[in-house]
Amino acid sequence: MTAEPSWTPAPRGGLIPLQPLGFGTILGRSFSALRGNPRVLLGFAMVVQLAASIVGVVVIGWVTYAAMSRLDTVNEFSDDFGLIAAGSTLIAVLTTIGVALVMSVLGIIVQAVVVGEVAHAALGGRATLGAIWRRVRPVVWRLIGYYALVTIAVSVAVGVLIAVGFALGSVEIWMAVVYGVLAALAAIVLYAWLGTKLFVVPSAIILEHATVIGGIRRSWQLTRGRFWPTFGIIVLIGLIMNTASYVVGMPFTFLGSAMSSIFAPTGSPDAAAGIGFVLAIAASQIVTLVISSVTVVVQATSSALVYIDARMRREGIDLRMQSYVERRDSGRTDLDDPYAFDPDAVAPVRASWPAYAGPAYGSPAAPYGAQPPYGQPAPQYGQPAPQYGQYAPQYGQPAPQYGQYAPQYGQPAPQYGQPAPQYGQYAPTSGQPAPSERTPDASGAPASAERPTAPPYARPVDTGSAPDAGRTDAADGS
């Protein structure tokens, strides 16, 4: 017995088309990903950053207050006052640095979760936060280690530059100024170059489970030949988000000034003015929190999309992704990770679209039966399309008038300069000259000797009787 054919639904559409992505697609889908799974992307990012901000402010405020309150127990003019003040300041600074590091770690975790969600969305799936966390948890410490390595390297480089600047300043101040300007320009260029080359390191670590050094190596390989598109994505997203932050945050700045004037119109520092100032600051911080959360999500999404696009172009991962989607939607359970690294993977040769090769304006159309070459457009605007079996009129020739027969199949079109047949005239057959202008007789028809022969299908049929005569005889007999 043969199995009956079964119907399989079409694969679900994902965040991106499973083919190499264009610049506009990467830029647009970096923002539209927020609508696909906002609870995991934007919701998780906002909750984490809000909790981290509240806890950070509370911890920094409490530690700073406790450290500085010790100064009240010491005489201002005593020898211990300076030491206690320095120690209290150091405690407050270290606490602030520690809170900043913790918030950075939480931001790294948010970035890892976003990359995991984008990987699921690209395959047409919507994963829960728990499923994404189970995927990224084994490698999240590698991602934290990568950012720690970057922080240490940047700190050492900045420290060396500052030390050299102080050394030059001790010799000649102008040397320190020139060195500072040149070092700043070189640092900007180096930062842009390294930031672009290492842009997809987080995605390589999360999706390929690469090590820190392996992720750096993979990012360097994947961005080879794709530097400027990647750099353009980074710059455009940064400009868009900074502009949005400025435009949205500016009204709250004016609102704070207006509320201070409303609650304290005389300018007296009373409690009402303080309440207005606090409300304005709180509203501004909430808006800043939302924009920063969106920025983190968009930047992480763009990093993942640039990574996937680079692997499609270099390794043909889009074919593996298509196979994964088809097998998953057909009910298969033996599914391999489509993002796993394959050192032998090579992208297939992709067909390119031919260049536009349309005919120039005024060129004649192809004769009947000839297939126009691929890529040529239809007749240009203003030229009538030829009827079945007719040649298209040449450039400069008028179209046939109403009531005229078109040239028969195999007959050439009237040449330029010949008059078109008048209404009621048959088109000349092959081998006959075109009709010339004649003076009509009294009946309005041309001379019978020169009248063109009608084609067979237009000649009257001899039925063997004269209908008119029959009607006359019948009338006479009646």
C-alpha positions as CSV (number, residue, x, y, z in Angstrom):
1,M,0.0,0.0,0.0
2,T,1.2,3.5,-0.7
3,A,1.0,6.2,1.9
4,E,-1.5,8.9,1.2
5,P,0.0,12.3,0.6
6,S,-0.1,14.6,3.6
7,W,-0.5,18.3,3.6
8,T,2.3,20.4,5.2
9,P,1.7,24.0,6.0
10,A,4.1,26.6,4.7
11,P,6.9,27.5,7.1
12,R,6.2,30.4,9.5
13,G,7.7,33.7,8.6
14,G,10.4,34.9,10.9
15,L,11.9,38.2,11.8
16,I,14.1,38.2,8.7
17,P,13.9,36.6,5.2
18,L,16.2,33.5,5.2
19,Q,18.6,35.0,2.6
20,P,21.5,37.5,2.7
21,L,20.1,40.8,4.2
22,G,20.4,44.3,2.8
23,F,21.5,47.3,4.7
24,G,17.9,48.7,5.0
25,T,16.6,45.3,6.1
26,I,19.1,45.1,9.0
27,L,18.4,48.6,10.1
28,G,14.6,48.3,9.9
29,R,14.4,44.9,11.6
30,S,16.6,46.1,14.4
31,F,13.7,48.3,15.5
32,S,10.8,46.1,14.4
33,A,12.1,43.2,16.6
34,L,10.6,45.0,19.6
35,R,7.1,44.3,18.3
36,G,7.7,40.5,17.9
37,N,8.3,39.7,21.6
38,P,8.1,42.9,23.6
39,R,7.7,41.1,26.9
40,V,11.0,39.4,26.6
41,L,12.9,42.1,24.9
42,L,11.7,45.5,26.1
43,G,10.0,44.3,29.3
44,F,13.0,42.3,30.6
45,A,15.4,45.1,29.8
46,M,13.3,47.8,31.5
47,V,12.7,45.7,34.6
48,V,16.4,44.9,35.0
49,Q,17.5,48.4,34.5
50,L,14.8,49.9,36.7
51,A,15.6,47.5,39.5
52,A,19.4,48.1,39.1
53,S,18.9,51.8,39.1
54,I,16.8,51.9,42.2
55,V,19.0,49.5,44.1
56,G,22.1,51.4,42.9
57,V,20.8,54.8,44.1
58,V,19.8,53.4,47.4
59,V,23.1,51.6,48.0
60,I,25.2,54.6,46.9
61,G,23.1,57.0,49.0
62,W,23.2,54.9,52.1
63,V,26.9,54.2,52.0
64,T,27.8,57.7,51.2
65,Y,25.6,59.1,54.0
66,A,27.1,56.5,56.5
67,A,30.7,57.3,55.5
68,M,30.3,61.1,55.5
69,S,28.4,61.1,58.8
70,R,31.6,60.1,60.5
71,L,32.9,63.6,59.9
72,D,30.3,64.9,62.4
73,T,32.0,63.0,65.2
74,V,35.4,64.6,64.6
75,N,36.6,68.1,65.2
76,E,37.1,69.9,62.0
77,F,40.5,71.2,63.1
78,S,41.8,68.0,64.4
79,D,44.6,65.9,62.8
80,D,42.2,63.0,62.1
81,F,39.7,65.0,60.2
82,G,41.6,64.9,56.9
83,L,42.2,61.2,57.1
84,I,38.6,60.4,57.9
85,A,37.4,62.7,55.1
86,A,39.7,61.0,52.6
87,G,38.6,57.5,53.8
88,S,34.9,58.4,53.5
89,T,35.4,59.8,50.0
90,L,37.2,56.7,49.0
91,I,34.5,54.5,50.3
92,A,31.8,56.4,48.4
93,V,33.8,56.3,45.2
94,L,34.5,52.6,45.5
95,T,30.8,51.9,46.2
96,T,29.8,53.9,43.1
97,I,32.3,52.0,41.0
98,G,31.0,48.7,42.4
99,V,27.4,49.6,41.7
100,A,28.4,50.7,38.2
101,L,30.1,47.3,37.6
102,V,27.0,45.4,38.8
103,M,24.8,47.4,36.5
104,S,27.2,46.7,33.6
105,V,27.0,43.0,34.3
106,L,23.2,43.2,34.3
107,G,23.3,45.1,31.0
108,I,25.5,42.3,29.6
109,I,22.9,39.7,30.7
110,V,20.2,41.8,28.9
111,Q,22.3,41.8,25.8
112,A,22.8,38.0,25.9
113,V,19.0,37.5,26.3
114,V,18.3,39.8,23.4
115,V,20.7,37.9,21.1
116,G,19.1,34.6,22.1
117,E,15.6,36.0,21.3
118,V,16.7,37.3,17.9
119,A,18.2,33.9,17.1
120,H,14.8,32.3,17.8
121,A,12.8,35.0,16.0
122,A,14.9,34.6,12.9
123,L,13.7,31.0,12.7
124,G,10.0,32.0,13.1
125,G,9.8,31.1,16.8
126,R,8.9,32.9,20.0
127,A,10.8,31.6,23.0
128,T,10.0,32.2,26.6
129,L,12.4,34.0,28.9
130,G,13.2,30.7,30.7
131,A,14.1,28.9,27.4
132,I,16.3,31.8,26.3
133,W,18.1,31.9,29.7
134,R,18.8,28.2,29.5
135,R,20.5,28.7,26.2
136,V,22.6,31.7,27.2
137,R,23.4,30.8,30.8
138,P,26.4,28.4,30.1
139,V,28.2,31.1,28.1
140,V,27.1,34.3,29.8
141,W,30.2,34.3,32.0
142,R,32.4,34.3,28.8
143,L,30.6,37.3,27.6
144,I,31.2,39.0,31.0
145,G,34.9,38.0,30.7
146,Y,35.1,39.6,27.2
147,Y,33.8,42.9,28.4
148,A,36.1,42.8,31.4
149,L,39.0,42.2,29.1
150,V,37.9,45.2,26.9
151,T,37.6,47.4,30.0
152,I,41.0,46.5,31.3
153,A,42.6,47.0,27.8
154,V,40.9,50.4,27.4
155,S,41.9,51.5,31.0
156,V,45.5,50.5,30.4
157,A,45.6,52.3,27.0
158,V,44.1,55.5,28.4
159,G,46.5,55.4,31.4
160,V,49.5,55.1,29.1
161,L,48.3,58.0,27.0
162,I,47.7,60.2,30.0
163,A,51.2,59.3,31.5
164,V,52.9,60.2,28.2
165,G,51.0,63.5,28.1
166,F,52.1,64.5,31.6
167,A,55.7,63.5,30.7
168,L,55.6,65.8,27.7
169,G,53.9,68.6,29.6
170,S,56.7,68.6,32.1
171,V,59.1,69.4,29.3
172,E,57.1,71.8,27.1
173,I,53.4,72.6,27.4
174,W,52.9,73.0,23.7
175,M,54.2,69.5,23.1
176,A,51.6,68.2,25.5
177,V,48.8,70.1,23.8
178,V,49.8,68.9,20.3
179,Y,50.2,65.3,21.6
180,G,46.8,65.5,23.3
181,V,45.1,66.6,20.0
182,L,46.8,63.9,17.9
183,A,46.2,61.2,20.6
184,A,42.5,62.1,20.8
185,L,42.1,61.9,17.0
186,A,44.0,58.6,16.8
187,A,42.0,57.2,19.7
188,I,38.7,58.1,18.0
189,V,39.8,56.4,14.7
190,L,41.1,53.3,16.6
191,Y,38.0,53.1,18.7
192,A,35.7,53.2,15.6
193,W,37.9,50.6,13.8
194,L,38.1,48.1,16.7
195,G,34.5,48.7,17.7
196,T,33.4,47.7,14.2
197,K,35.7,44.7,13.9
198,L,34.6,43.4,17.3
199,F,30.9,44.3,16.8
200,V,29.6,40.7,16.6
201,V,31.7,39.1,19.3
202,P,28.7,38.8,21.7
203,S,26.7,37.1,19.1
204,A,29.5,34.6,18.3
205,I,30.0,33.8,22.0
206,I,26.2,33.3,22.6
207,L,25.2,31.5,19.5
208,E,28.3,29.5,18.7
209,H,29.4,29.0,22.4
210,A,32.8,30.3,21.4
211,T,35.5,31.2,23.9
212,V,36.5,34.8,24.5
213,I,39.5,34.6,22.1
214,G,37.5,32.4,19.7
215,G,34.7,35.0,19.6
216,I,37.2,37.8,18.9
217,R,38.7,35.7,16.1
218,R,35.2,34.9,14.6
219,S,34.2,38.5,14.7
220,W,37.4,39.5,12.9
221,Q,36.7,36.9,10.2
222,L,33.0,37.7,9.7
223,T,33.5,41.5,9.4
224,R,36.2,41.0,6.8
225,G,34.9,42.7,3.6
226,R,31.8,43.9,5.5
227,F,33.4,46.8,7.5
228,W,31.6,49.8,6.0
229,P,28.1,48.3,6.1
230,T,28.7,47.3,9.8
231,F,30.1,50.7,10.6
232,G,27.1,52.4,8.9
233,I,24.7,50.3,11.0
234,I,26.5,51.3,14.2
235,V,26.6,55.0,13.3
236,L,23.0,55.3,12.1
237,I,21.6,53.5,15.2
238,G,23.6,55.7,17.5
239,L,22.5,58.9,15.7
240,I,18.8,57.8,15.7
241,M,18.8,56.8,19.4
242,N,20.7,59.9,20.5
243,T,18.4,62.2,18.5
244,A,15.4,60.5,20.0
245,S,16.8,60.8,23.5
246,Y,17.4,64.5,22.9
247,V,14.0,65.2,21.3
248,V,12.0,63.3,24.0
249,G,14.0,64.5,26.9
250,M,14.0,68.2,26.0
251,P,10.3,68.8,26.9
252,F,10.9,67.3,30.4
253,T,13.7,69.7,31.0
254,F,11.4,72.6,30.2
255,L,8.7,71.0,32.3
256,G,11.0,71.0,35.3
257,S,11.7,74.7,35.0
258,A,8.0,75.4,34.5
259,M,7.0,73.4,37.5
260,S,9.5,75.1,39.7
261,S,8.0,78.4,38.6
262,I,4.5,77.2,39.2
263,F,5.2,75.9,42.7
264,A,7.4,78.7,43.7
265,P,6.5,81.8,41.7
266,T,8.4,84.2,44.0
267,G,11.5,82.1,43.9
268,S,11.5,81.3,47.6
269,P,13.2,78.0,48.4
270,D,10.2,76.4,50.1
271,A,8.9,72.8,50.0
272,A,6.6,73.3,47.0
273,A,9.6,74.2,44.8
274,G,11.4,71.1,46.0
275,I,8.4,68.9,45.2
276,G,8.2,70.3,41.7
277,F,11.9,69.8,41.1
278,V,11.7,66.2,42.3
279,L,8.7,65.4,40.1
280,A,10.5,66.9,37.0
281,I,13.7,64.9,37.8
282,A,11.6,61.7,38.3
283,A,9.8,62.1,35.0
284,S,13.0,62.8,33.2
285,Q,14.7,59.7,34.7
286,I,11.7,57.5,33.7
287,V,12.0,58.7,30.1
288,T,15.7,58.2,30.1
289,L,15.2,54.7,31.5
290,V,12.8,53.8,28.6
291,I,15.1,55.2,26.0
292,S,18.2,53.5,27.4
293,S,16.3,50.2,27.5
294,V,15.2,50.6,23.8
295,T,18.8,51.5,22.9
296,V,20.2,48.4,24.5
297,V,17.7,46.2,22.7
298,V,18.1,47.8,19.3
299,Q,21.9,47.7,19.5
300,A,22.0,44.0,20.6
301,T,19.4,43.2,17.8
302,S,21.5,44.9,15.2
303,S,24.6,43.0,16.4
304,A,22.8,39.7,16.0
305,L,21.4,40.5,12.6
306,V,24.8,41.7,11.3
307,Y,26.3,38.4,12.6
308,I,23.6,36.3,10.9
309,D,23.9,38.2,7.6
310,A,27.7,37.8,7.6
311,R,27.4,34.0,8.2
312,M,24.8,33.8,5.4
313,R,27.2,35.5,2.9
314,R,30.3,33.6,4.1
315,E,29.0,30.2,5.2
316,G,25.6,29.8,3.6
317,I,23.9,29.4,7.0
318,D,20.6,30.5,5.5
319,L,20.3,27.1,3.8
320,R,20.7,25.4,7.2
321,M,18.2,27.7,8.7
322,Q,15.7,26.9,6.0
323,S,16.2,23.2,6.5
324,Y,15.8,23.6,10.2
325,V,12.5,25.5,9.8
326,E,11.1,22.9,7.4
327,R,12.0,19.9,9.6
328,R,10.6,21.6,12.7
329,D,7.3,22.5,11.0
330,S,7.0,19.0,9.7
331,G,7.1,17.6,13.3
332,R,10.7,16.4,13.3
333,T,12.4,16.3,16.7
334,D,15.9,15.4,15.7
335,L,16.9,19.0,15.1
336,D,20.5,20.2,15.0
337,D,21.5,23.7,16.1
338,P,21.5,25.8,12.9
339,Y,23.9,28.3,14.5
340,A,26.6,25.7,15.4
341,F,30.0,26.5,13.9
342,D,31.1,24.4,10.9
343,P,34.7,25.1,9.8
344,D,34.0,23.5,6.4
345,A,30.9,25.5,5.6
346,V,31.1,27.6,2.4
347,A,28.4,29.8,1.0
348,P,27.0,28.5,-2.4
349,V,27.4,30.6,-5.6
350,R,24.3,32.7,-5.7
351,A,22.7,33.8,-9.0
352,S,22.8,37.5,-9.7
353,W,20.1,39.5,-11.5
354,P,21.1,40.6,-15.0
355,A,21.6,44.3,-15.7
356,Y,18.9,46.3,-17.4
357,A,19.2,45.9,-21.1
358,G,16.1,47.5,-22.5
359,P,15.9,49.0,-26.0
360,A,16.5,52.7,-26.4
361,Y,13.6,55.0,-26.9
362,G,12.1,54.9,-30.4
363,S,13.6,51.5,-31.3
364,P,11.2,49.1,-33.1
365,A,9.6,46.2,-31.3
366,A,10.6,42.6,-32.1
367,P,8.8,41.0,-35.0
368,Y,6.1,38.4,-34.5
369,G,7.4,35.2,-33.1
370,A,10.6,36.6,-31.8
371,Q,11.0,36.4,-28.0
372,P,12.6,39.5,-26.6
373,P,15.7,39.0,-24.5
374,Y,15.4,38.5,-20.8
375,G,15.4,41.7,-18.9
376,Q,13.9,43.9,-21.6
377,P,10.8,45.9,-20.7
378,A,7.5,46.2,-22.5
379,P,7.0,49.0,-25.1
380,Q,7.7,52.4,-23.9
381,Y,5.0,54.8,-22.7
382,G,3.1,56.3,-25.6
383,Q,3.7,53.5,-28.1
384,P,0.7,51.2,-28.8
385,A,1.2,47.5,-28.3
386,P,1.1,45.5,-31.6
387,Q,-1.9,43.3,-32.2
388,Y,-1.7,39.6,-32.7
389,G,0.1,38.9,-36.0
390,Q,1.0,42.6,-36.7
391,Y,4.3,44.3,-36.7
392,A,4.6,47.2,-34.4
393,P,4.6,50.6,-36.3
394,Q,8.0,52.0,-36.8
395,Y,9.1,55.2,-35.1
396,G,7.5,58.2,-36.8
397,Q,4.6,56.2,-38.4
398,P,1.0,56.9,-37.4
399,A,-1.1,54.1,-35.9
400,P,-3.8,52.6,-38.2
401,Q,-7.0,54.7,-38.3
402,Y,-10.4,53.4,-37.2
403,G,-11.9,51.0,-39.8
404,Q,-8.6,50.1,-41.5
405,Y,-7.5,46.5,-41.7
406,A,-4.1,45.8,-40.2
407,P,-1.4,44.3,-42.5
408,Q,-1.8,40.6,-43.0
409,Y,0.6,38.2,-41.5
410,G,3.9,38.2,-43.4
411,Q,3.3,41.6,-45.0
412,P,5.6,44.4,-44.1
413,A,4.3,47.5,-42.4
414,P,3.7,50.7,-44.5
415,Q,7.0,52.5,-45.0
416,Y,7.6,56.0,-43.7
417,G,6.1,58.6,-46.0
418,Q,3.3,56.5,-47.5
419,P,-0.3,57.6,-46.7
420,A,-2.4,55.3,-44.6
421,P,-5.5,53.8,-46.2
422,Q,-8.6,55.9,-45.9
423,Y,-11.7,54.7,-44.1
424,G,-13.4,51.9,-46.0
425,Q,-10.4,50.9,-48.0
426,Y,-8.9,47.5,-47.8
427,A,-5.2,47.2,-47.0
428,P,-3.1,46.4,-50.1
429,T,-2.2,42.7,-50.4
430,S,1.4,41.5,-50.9
431,G,2.9,42.8,-54.2
432,Q,0.3,45.5,-54.8
433,P,1.2,49.2,-54.7
434,A,-0.3,51.4,-52.1
435,P,-3.5,53.3,-53.3
436,S,-2.9,56.7,-54.7
437,E,-5.1,59.7,-54.2
438,R,-8.0,59.8,-56.7
439,T,-10.9,62.1,-57.4
440,P,-14.1,60.4,-56.4
441,D,-17.0,60.2,-58.9
442,A,-20.5,61.3,-58.3
443,S,-21.2,58.4,-56.0
444,G,-18.3,59.3,-53.9
445,A,-16.3,56.1,-54.7
446,P,-13.0,56.0,-56.7
447,A,-12.9,54.8,-60.3
448,S,-13.9,51.2,-60.7
449,A,-11.0,50.4,-63.0
450,E,-8.5,51.4,-60.3
451,R,-10.5,50.1,-57.3
452,P,-8.4,47.6,-55.4
453,T,-9.5,44.0,-55.4
454,A,-11.3,42.9,-52.2
455,P,-10.0,39.9,-50.4
456,P,-12.0,36.6,-50.8
457,Y,-13.7,36.8,-47.4
458,A,-15.1,40.3,-48.3
459,R,-16.5,39.5,-51.8
460,P,-20.3,38.9,-52.2
461,V,-21.4,35.3,-52.4
462,D,-23.4,34.3,-55.5
463,T,-26.5,32.5,-54.2
464,G,-28.1,32.0,-57.6
465,S,-31.1,34.3,-57.0
466,A,-31.7,38.0,-56.9
467,P,-33.4,38.9,-53.7
468,D,-34.2,42.4,-54.8
469,A,-35.7,41.1,-58.1
470,G,-37.7,38.5,-56.3
471,R,-39.1,41.1,-54.0
472,T,-40.1,43.3,-57.0
473,D,-41.9,40.5,-58.8
474,A,-43.7,39.5,-55.7
475,A,-44.8,43.1,-55.3
476,D,-46.0,43.3,-58.9
477,G,-47.9,40.1,-58.6
478,S,-49.6,41.3,-55.6
